[in-house]
C-alpha cells in the first residue's frame, strides 16, 4: 500500500507544482513521447533478459505491491513451530517427527500454524532439512554448507527482478534524451515557421527528457528497490530457520535454539526475548494438550 501512496505523492507533487507555477497540463500530454520512451525501454528490457528472468519479474511485481508477508507475527508463529518440532524430536527422538515431515498436510502440528503451512517455500526448506537431519548421514557442518548454497541460490534468483528493473530505470533517462533529440530535430526542420510554432515544438521535445527522468526516479527505480527489500526479507526468514536448526543439531535445547534464530532477524520484526518466551510457552502448552 505504501508504494501506491508513494507513487501518488510523486505524481501529485510534480504535476501539482507544475500547474501551481502557471503551467498548462495539456503541454505535458504527449502520448507519442511516452510511447517512444516506455516502448524503447521495454524493448531493451526484453532484449537484456531471458524468459526465466521475465517470469521472475512477473511473479515479483504483485508481491511488491502488497504489504510484507514476514512480519513479527509470522516469525513468532515460525519459531513456535520450530520449537514444537525440535522439542518433540528431543524428547521422543527424530523418528517421532518423521510422519509430520513426510505428510505435513495431515500433520496436527503443522495445522496449528496455517501461515507457515501455506508458504510453500518455507515448508519445503523446513521439511527438507529436517528430513536430512533424520537420516543422520550428514554432520552439522555439511548441512550448514548445503543450507548456505541453497540460500545463496535463492537470493540470486530473488535479486534478478530488482536488477532487471534497476537497469530499466537507468536506461529511461537516456531514452528520454532520445525522444528530446528527435523532437529538436523536428523543430529544426521547421525553422522557417513563426517563433510561436517553434516554441511549441521545442517544449514538446523537452517533455521527453522530463518523462524519462520522472519514470526512472519516480516510479521504476522505487519499484526495483521495493522488490530488492522483499528479496532481503524472503532470504532472512530462511536464515532464521537455518540458524535454529543448526543450533539444535549442535546440542542446544529447543528453547535456546529458537533464541538463536530470533537473533538473526531484522530489528523491525524481531520479537523481544519476553515475547518469544511467552509465545513458546503457549506453543508448548498447546503441544502438551494435543499429546
HUZILIN-V990801 format. One line per field, one symbol per residue. ss: DSSP state (H for helix, E for strand, C for the rest). A space follows every 50 residues. Layout:
# HUZILIN-V990801
ss->???
This chain:
# HUZILIN-V990801
ss->CHHHHHHHHHHHHHHHHHHHCCCCHHHHCCHHHHHHHHHHHHHHHHHCCC HHHHHHHHHHHHHHCCCCCCCHHHHHHHHHHHHHHHHHHHHHCHHHHHHH HHCHHHCCCHHHCHHHHCCHHHHHHHHHHHHHHHHCCCCHHHHHHHHHHH HHHHHHHHHHHHHHHHHHHHHHHHHHHHHHHHHHHHHHHCCCCCHHHHHH HHHHHHHHHHHHHHHHHHHHHHHHHHHHHHHHHHHHHHHHHHHHHHHHHC CCCHHHHHHHHHHCCCCCCCCCHHHHHHHHHHHHHHHHHHC
